[in-house]
Amino acid sequence: MSTDALSKLGTMMFDDAVMAQKLPSAVVQRFNQCLITGDPTPEDDQKVIADAIFAWAREFGAIDFAHWFFPLRGGGGAVGGMLGAFKRDTLIDLEFGSKYTTKPMKACLPHERLFQGETDGSSFPNGGLRVTHSAAAFTTWDRASPPFVMDKCLYIPCAFVTHFGKCIDEKTPLLRSMDAVKTSGLRLLKAIGIGTDAQTMHSYLGWEQEFFVLSAAHFKARPDLVNTGRTLFGKLPTRHQQGDLNYFQPIPGTVAQLLDIAQEEMLKVGCPMAVKHNEVAPGQHEMSPVFRTANVSCDSNVLFMEVMNREAAKLGLQVLFHEKPFAGINGSGKHANWSIGTDTGLNFFYPGKNEAGAKLYVTAIACLAYGLAQYNEMVRCTVAHAGNDHRLGAQEAPPAIISLYPGQGFEQHVESIVKGGELLGYKAEKKKQATGCSAAQHIEANVEDRNRTAPFPFCGNRFEFRAVGSSQNCCLPVMVCNAIMSAGMAKVAELIEGGMSHRDAVAKIYAENKHVIFTGNGYSAEWPVEAQKRGLPNLNTTPKAVAAWNSEKNKKLFETLKIYTAEETEARGEVMYENYISTLCCEVETMIQMAETGILPACAKDLEKYKGFEKFAGQRKAIYDSILEELEKLKTSYAKKPHSGLAQEATYLCDSIKPQMAALRAAVDKAEGVMEASMYPYPTYEQMIYHHHF
């Protein structure tokens, strides 16, 4: 590893700056224009671009190239679940113009292989859009995401579609939603007469990735971590996260080494990794970059998870991206800091330094409120999966109720607008607060306070979707953020185009959707009651949420925005169910196996030691007997799992099997508390979460 990670910033990415150096200006201009219009890159330009990328990649030692795409794997937080897919092809081809029968080889990157590839679509989750006898699927370069070189391979970020153009990946719907933002956003700007010089629009993402690091040896010794990504049994040590002793502590040595390596690798490929620190729970950490366009940022997050897994293995460590690998201490999220703006620099979520900026901000929040209120269930679905069910609403993450926090001051301004007030008048002023001492000067507080209990709080110039799970690919949550915002922008534009004034259109939107705005404590017991009064759904499990995904309202919006066809929407819902079911089934079967082959034999051996000393055995026999009782109940319940449909199967696993899993776990964890320490068959919580802290 280099001693100076800042000396190689972006050197391994073929970004706009490199493109400008390596390609004729006319080619660059046409390429960028195609990104705006969606037209194919002319074939002659494709050849020039492919030759330039090949020569550039060879400068950095690339031997292979890969179309890198994101299948709908899911994975429930298990290691490898949401990583990218690719096969490595060598940068060679045959000299087909040669006169020889055995054609000689040449090192090259054929243009048609840069822009498109083909693979099997039936072997990836697809919701019925591909089958074995009709399996063709294609990768196509996401031209707005620059290729990069890592590990002697040229990575080409791609979309993934079927023979008939149906999307079966995470990336394609995101790219379509970015087009929807452009269409609806420019339409809105034209309607309100602000920023009309903009040619296109972008959505942006800055992710905050939380994760646990533990010994690879401990990981491999836990069948539950290997198979499911979380511990199915385990008792908390007497000291865990009380007193907030771990948060922002110095990063432990071996982990600091891992994070430094990952930081350098990501900086080289153009991902501006800017933050690394200890998180709240022992063994928990976070890294995050500066924001970038949404598709590029989503790419870099998946790459970051790949890099962390690869580099951790070299150091004898293992990274866990599951939302709740350890019960009883904080889980992990991936806060998605999202915004939209124009190519001319207008940020829709910045309060603005002038009248036009202020009006745009007030209008944009109205559009977002509309989207969150009208498509509340859709937003909830984007963070619904088995791992996140353990985290949402657990005093460490926002509740499953989706609401909008624009700030208490702004909420008052909304009420003023609804009552007839002007759009202007919100004082978006940062406030200076004295520290009360001479050595430390005053601080400049943000326009609005932070609300960590909200799923969608305002953060100065963006909104933070805090409910996203740590193992997720960001594409789906950001796609739906783009979709609901596009719906809101289109609605406001429609009202104005129909003759309503800008002020009245915004006021109408707020009046009809302000019930989604909540600036109180989302962790409080009162909020679910209040949310129900407001008509906001509380879809607190994945099966409840996914049941709302295929609604006619959602299908209509996706079709209108050209993000999903009805068939694609239904396929995505099917994949959600399948992933939940496979995750829960894997957990149940792993739990049964661990109890039968590890826990019960340990109980028997421990009890054997007390023969002749029954007085010292205490309640051990009763505790150990309860394990067997709860295990048999779980096996019996699991055998009754219905097969009448995905929704029924998922609901049964959630409502009937998970409670019995919890009962078995409680019995086993109680046993761990009395069993001779050397008898417990697996690494304990104390051993795992503190392994690298000392």
N, C-alpha and C positions, 0 to 999 in steps of 0.2 A: 504494500500500500504506500502511496506517495505521502511524503511528510507535509505536503501542502495541497489540500483538496481543492482550494480555490484557484489553483493554477491551471486547471483543466476544465473550466466551466463550459459545458455545452460542446466540447470538442468532438464528441462522438455522435452528434445528432445532425442530420441533414436538414437544417431549419431554413427559414426564409433568408437569413443572412448568408448562409453557405450557398443556397440556391442562386442568390444574386451574384456570387463570386464565380460559380462554376458553369452557369448557363447564360446564353445570350439574353439580353434584356427583353427582346420580343417574345421569346419562349416563356420567360417568367411572367410577362404581362398577360399572355394568353392563358397560361396555367391558372393564374389568380382570377382571371375573369371567368374561367370555367367553374371555379369554386363558388362564385356568386350566382351564375346562371344555371349550374348543374349540367352543362353540356359536357360531352366526352372530350378528353384531351385529344387533339388531332394526332393521327398516327405518326406523322413525321416528328412532332414534338415528343411523343412517347419514346421514340428511338433516341433522341438527343438526351432526354432526361435519364433514361435507363443507362446509357453509356456514361453519363456524368456521375450518377450514383455508384455505378460499378467502380469507376476509377477512384472515387472518393473513399468507398468502403475498403478497397484494397490497400489504400494508404494506411488504414488502421488494422490491417491484418485479417480482414474478413475472408473466410474460406467458403462459408455457406450463406444461404439466405433463407428466410422463413416468412411465410404469410402467417401472421400472428392474430388470432381472433378469439372471441369470448363466447363459447357455447353456453347453453343454459344448464350448466352443471348443478348449480345449487351446492349441495354438499353438507349443509347443516352445520358448518363450522369445523368439520373434519379437515385435517391437514391436506392441502391440495385442492380443496373444493372449488374455489373461485379463481384458480389460476388460469392463465391463457392457454390456448391450444396452438400447436404448430408442429410441423415436421421440417427438418433441416434438409434443404436441397443444396448440392454443391454448385458453386458459381462456375459451371461449365456447360458447354453444349457441343454438338458435333459440327464439323465444317461440312455442311450439307452441299456446298458448291464444289467440294473436292471431286476430282475424277476417280479417286480410289474407292474400291468396294468397301474396304474397312475405313470408314471416315475418321480422319484425325480429330482429336479434341481441341477445344480452345477455351480459355478462361473468358467468361463474359456473363452478362445479365441480359437475356433476351427481353425486349420491351414487353412482349405479350405476357411474360411470366412475372414481370414487375407489377403490372396492372391487374392481373387476374390469375387465379389458381382454381383447382378443382379437388374435391375430396368427397368422402362418404358422409352423407347427411343423416343416414338412418342410425348410425352408431352413437349419435349425440341425442340428448333429450330434445324432443321436437313437438310434443303434443299431438302427434298423429299427422304432422305435415310431411313426414318422410317415412317410408317403409322399406324393408329389405329389397323388395323387387322394384322399387321406384326410389332410388337412394341418392341420385346426383345432387350435389350442392357445390356452391362456388364461393371462393373468397375474392374480394375485390378491394383494392387499396383505398383506404380512407385518405384521400388526397389532402385533407386538412390536418392530418397528423403526421409529422415528419418521421421518416425512417431513422433508425439509429443502429449503431454497432455495439454489441456486447458479447463477450465470450467468443470472439471470432465469427460471429454470425450477424448478418444484416437483417434486422427485424423490420418487417413491413406491416404496420397496423392495418387491419382489414375489417370490413363488414363480411357477413356470412349469410348467404341466402340460398334457397332451394332452386332447382331446375326451373321453377315457375316464378321465381322472384319473391317467394315468401320468406320473411326473416325468421331465422331459428337461432338467433344470438342476442347478446346484450347490446351490441354496438349499433346495429342498424336502426332500431327504434329511436335511439338517442340522436343519431344523425338526422332522422326524419323530423324529430321534435325541434331540433335546431333550425331546420328549414321553416317549421311552423312559427317559431319565435320571430324569424326574419319577416315572414309574410304578415303576421298579425301586428308585429311591432311597427313596421313601416306604415302599415295602414293606420294605426293609432296616431303616429306622429303626424301624418298628413291630416287626419281629422282634427287634431288639436292645434295644428300650425306651429309645432315646435320641432326643431331638429330635422327639417325637411330636406336638408342637404345630405343626409345619411344614405348610403347605398346598400348597406347590409347591416345585420345585427348579429350579436354573438351572445351565447350564454357562457357563464364562467363558473368554475368550481375550484375551491380550495379545501382539501380534505384534512382531517385530523385523525390519524390512525393510531388507535390504542391496541395494545397487545401484551401478552405475558411471555416471559422468557424463563425457561427452566433447563435443567440438565437433560441432555439427550438420553443419558442412561436411565434417568428416572422416567422420562417419557416412554421409552421402549419397554419399561417394566410395568407399565399400566395399560392393560388391554383396552380400558375405556378411553384413554386419551388417544391411543393409536387408532381405534376404530370410530370414535365419535367426536373427538376433539375436546371433550369435557369429562370431568370426573363424575362417575355415577355413584361413587361412594367416597366418603372422606369427612373426617371430623376436624373442625377448625382448631388450630393451636390456641393456647391461652392468650397469646398476643398475636393479633393480626393487623387490623388497620385502625384500632382505637388510638386516639390521640393524634391522628394524621401524621404519624412519624415518617412515613415514606414519601409523601408528596413533596416534590421538588428537592428531595435529598440529593447529595452527590450520586451520580450514576455509578453503580458497582463496576469494578474494573473490567471483568470479562464482557459485560454487557456494553460498557462504554466502547470497548474495542469493536464489538459487533456493529454498534450504531455508527461509529466513525467510518467503518468500511462501507456500510450501506450508504451513508451520506455521500462518500466520495464516488461510489459507483453511480448513484442517481444524479449527482451533479454533472458527471461526465456525459450522460445521455440527455442533458438539458432539463432535468427536473430540479427546480430550485428548492431543495430541502433546506428549510430555514429554522426548524425547531426540533429539539430533542430533550426529553426530561423524564424523570420518574413520575409515575402516576400514583393514585391514592393507595392502591393495594400493594402489599409486598410482592415483588416479582413482576409488577405491571409498569409499562413504559409507554411513551408516545413519541411519534415523529410526525411532522407535517411540513408541507411545502408552501410557498407563495402560490396564489391562485393562478390559473391559466384557463384557456378556453376549455369548455367542459369535456369535449372528446379527448383532447390531449391529456387533461388532468386525470380522467378516468383510466386512460392507458397507463399513465405513470403510477397510479395506485396499484394496479394489478402487477406491474413490473416490480414495484417496491416489495410486495408480498413474495414474489418469486425470489428476488435478491435476498431478502431476509432469511428465507428458508435455506437457500443454497449456502449463504455465508455462515449461518448459524451452525450448520452441520460441520463445517471445517473447524469450528471452535469447540465442538462437543456440546453444543447447545441446541435447543429446539424452541421455535417461536409458535405460540398459540394465538390464532386469530378468532377463536370461538368467542361468542358474546358472553358466555358464562362458564368458563372452564372450572372455576372453583366456587362452590356454593357458600353463601354467607359473607363473601367479600365482594367488592365492586366488580362488575363485569366490564366489558369493553365495547365501545362504540366507534363510529367513524363519522364524526360530525361533518356534514356537507355544507360548506359555506358557498352559497349560490347567489348569483346575480345575473342581470342581463344588461346589455348596453350596445351602443352603436359603434360603427367603425370610425366615427368622428369624435368619440370620447365621452358621449353622454351616458352616464350611469343612471339607470331608472331608479335605483334604490339609494341614491345619495341626495340628501335634502336640498342641495343646490345652493349656490352662492348668488344667484340672481332670481328674478321673478319667474323666468321661464323654467329654470331648474326646479324651483319650489313647486310650481304647478305640475310639472312632470312627475315629481316625487309623490305628491298627493294623489295624482291620477293612477300611478303605478301601484300604490298600496291598495287602492280601490279594486284594481284588476286582480291583484293577488287575493284579496279578501273574497272576491267573487269566486275565483277558482277553488279556494279552500272550502268555501261554504257549499258550493254546488257539487263539487266532486270530492267530498270529504272521505268517503269510503275508498275511492281510488288511491288517494294519497296514503291512507293507512295500509292498503295492500302492498305498497312498495317496500314496506319494512316488516312485512309479515312472513316469518319463517320460524322454524322450530327453535333455533338458537336465540333469536330475539325475544321470544315469548318469556324467557327466563329473566330478561333484563328490563323491558318496558314497564314503567310504573313501579320500579323497585327502589325508589329513593336515590337512585344513581343515574336515572335516565328519565326522560319525559314519559307521561302516561300514554296509553294507547288512544286517548282522545286527542284528535288533531285540532289544534286551535292556533290562532295567530297572535303574536305579541309584537305590536309596533311601538310600544312604549306608552306609559301612562299619560304623558303630555300629549302624544298624538291621538290617543283615544279620546281625550277631551276635545281635540280639534275635529275629530270625526263627528262627534255629537253636535258641534257648532255648525258644521256643513249641513248635516241632516236637518237642522232647524232653520236653515236658510242662509247661513253665513257664507262668506266667500272662501274660495279655495286657498287663498293666501291668508297668512295670519299665524301659521305655526312657526314658533320661534325655534328654529333649528340651530341653537347656539351652544357651543361648548362652554362649560362653566369652570372657572378657576376656583379651586378649593385650597385654602391655606393648610399647611402641615402643622403649624403651631410651633415651629422651631426654625432657627436661623440657618442651620447648615443645609437643610433640605428645602428647596424652593417650592412654591405652590404647584399643584398638579392641575392638569387640564382634563376635567371629567368629560365623558362622552355626552352626546346630545340626550341620550336616554340610558337608563340603568340597564344592566344585564339581567335576564331572567333565565336561570339555568333549569327551571322546572317546566319551561315551555318547549313544545316540539318544534316551534317555528318562530324563534325570537329575532328581533332586529339587532344588528351588530354594527351600526355606524354607516356602512355602505353596502350592506348585503344582508341576506337572511340566512340563518344557520338551521338547517334541517338536522336537529339533534337526535332524531329517532333512528337514524340509519345504523345498522348493526356492523360490528367490526369485520365480520367475515364476508360481507356483501361486496359485490361489484357495484360501484356507484352509478352505473349507467341507468338502471331502472328508476331509482329515486329521482335522479336529475331529469330523466326523460319526462316523468310525470310532473315535476315542477315546471318544466318548460311547457307541457301540454296545458296545465290548468292556467298558467299565466297567459298563454296564447288565447285560451278561451275567454279570459277576462278582458284582454286587450281588444279582441274582436267584438265583444259585447259592448264595450264603451264606444268603440268606433261606430258600431251599428246604430247606437242611439243618437250619436251626433250626426251621422250621415242621414238619419231620419228626420232631422230638424231640431233636435233638442240642443240646448246650449251646453258648452263644456261643463260649466258649473252644475247644471241640473242633471246631466248624465252621471257625473261622479256622485252627486248627492243621492240619486236614485239607487245606484249600486251599493253605496254605503247603507242606506236605509234598509235595503232588502237582505244584506249580508253581514251586518255588523255583529250579529250573534256569534260569529266565529272568532271575534276579537275577545281575548281574555288576558288581562294584565295582572292577575292575582297569582296565588301559589298553586301550581299544578300538582303538587304533592299532597295537598290537603284533602281530608276526607269529604269536605264540602263540595269540592269541584265536580266530582262525578254526578252528584245530585243536581248541581246547577247546570251542568252540561246537558243532562237529560231534559231539564226544563227548556233549554234552548233548542232542543232537537238535534243535538250533536251526538252521533253514534259512539258507543263505547265498545268497540270490537276488540276485546281483550285477549283473544286467542287467534292463532293463524286460521283455523277452519272457519271461524266466524267472519274474518276479514276476507278470505279468498272467495267465500260464497257470494260476496258483493262485487267481485271483479268483473264478471260477465254480464253485468246489468245492461239493459238496452241503452240507458243514458251514457254509460261509458263507451259502449261500442259505437254509438252515434258520434261522440266527440272524437274518438280515435279515427274514425273514417273521415269525418269532416276535415280534420287536420292532416290527413294522409299519413298517420303514424302507424296504425294497424288496420288491416281489414277485419271484418267480423270474425273470419276464420282464424286469423292470427291472434286476436284477442282471446278467443276460446282456447286456442292451443297454449297460450301463455298461462291461462288459468289451470289447465290440465297439468302443465309442468309444475306449477306451484303445489298442487295437491300431491303429485307424485313425489316431489322432493320431501314434503313434510312426512308423508307415509314412510318412505324409505329411511328417513332419518330416525323416526320414532321406532321403527321395526329393528333397525340396527342397534339402537340403544337398549331396547328390551332384551334382545337376544344376547348382547354383550353382558348385560347385567345378570341374566340368568347363568351364563357361562362362568362369570367371575364368582358368583355366589356358590355355585356347585363345585368348581374346581379349585377355588382359593379360599373363600371365606369359611364355608362349612368345615372343610378339613382342618383349618386353623383353629376353629372353635373346638372341635373334637380333641385336638392335641392339647389345647390349653386346659380343657376340662379334665383331661386325663391326669394332669399334674396334681390335681387336688384330691385324688383318691386317698382316703384316710385322713384328709384335712378338709372335710366338707365345710367346716365352720368358716374357713378362710375363702371358700369359693363364693360366698355371698349369693348374689342374684344371677351369677353367671349362667347356670343351667336354664333358668327361665328366659333370660335374654337371648341365649343361643337358640332355644326352642322357638322363640318368636320369629327368628330369622327363617327357619324352615317353614313355619306356618305362613308367613307373608310371601315367601318364595312360591309355595304351592298355589296360593291365591293368584299370584301374578301369572304363573304358567297356565292355570285354568282360564283366567280372563283372556289371556292372549290367544289361547286356542279357539276362543269364541269370536275372534275378530271377523266382522262381516266382509263379504266380498261382493256386495250388491252394487257398489259404485264408489268412486273416489271420495266424494263428499261424505258419504256414510262411514267409510273406513277411517278417514281422517278424524271425523267427529268422535268416533268410538275410541280411537287411540288417545285423543285429547281428554275426553270426559271420563273414560273408564280406566284406561291403562295408566295414564300419567299419575293419578292419585295412588294407584297401587304400587307404582314404582317408587313414589315418595314414601309410602309406608315401609317397603322393604329397605329403602335407604336408611330411614330413621332407625330401624332395628339394627342394621349393620353398623351404623355410626355409633350407636349406643354400645355395641359390643366392642368396637375399637377402643372405647374409653375404659374398658375394664380388662381387656386382653393383655397378656404379657407382651411387651413392646416387640420383642424379637419374633413373636409368633405371627404378627400381622403380615399378610402375604404381599403387600404392595407398598411402594414408597408413600409416606404419609404427607399430609398437607404441609406440616412443618418442614419436612425434608425438602419438599419441592419448591415452595415459595421463598424459602430463605437460602436455598443452595448457593446462590451467587452473591448474597448480601454480606458475607463475612469472609 
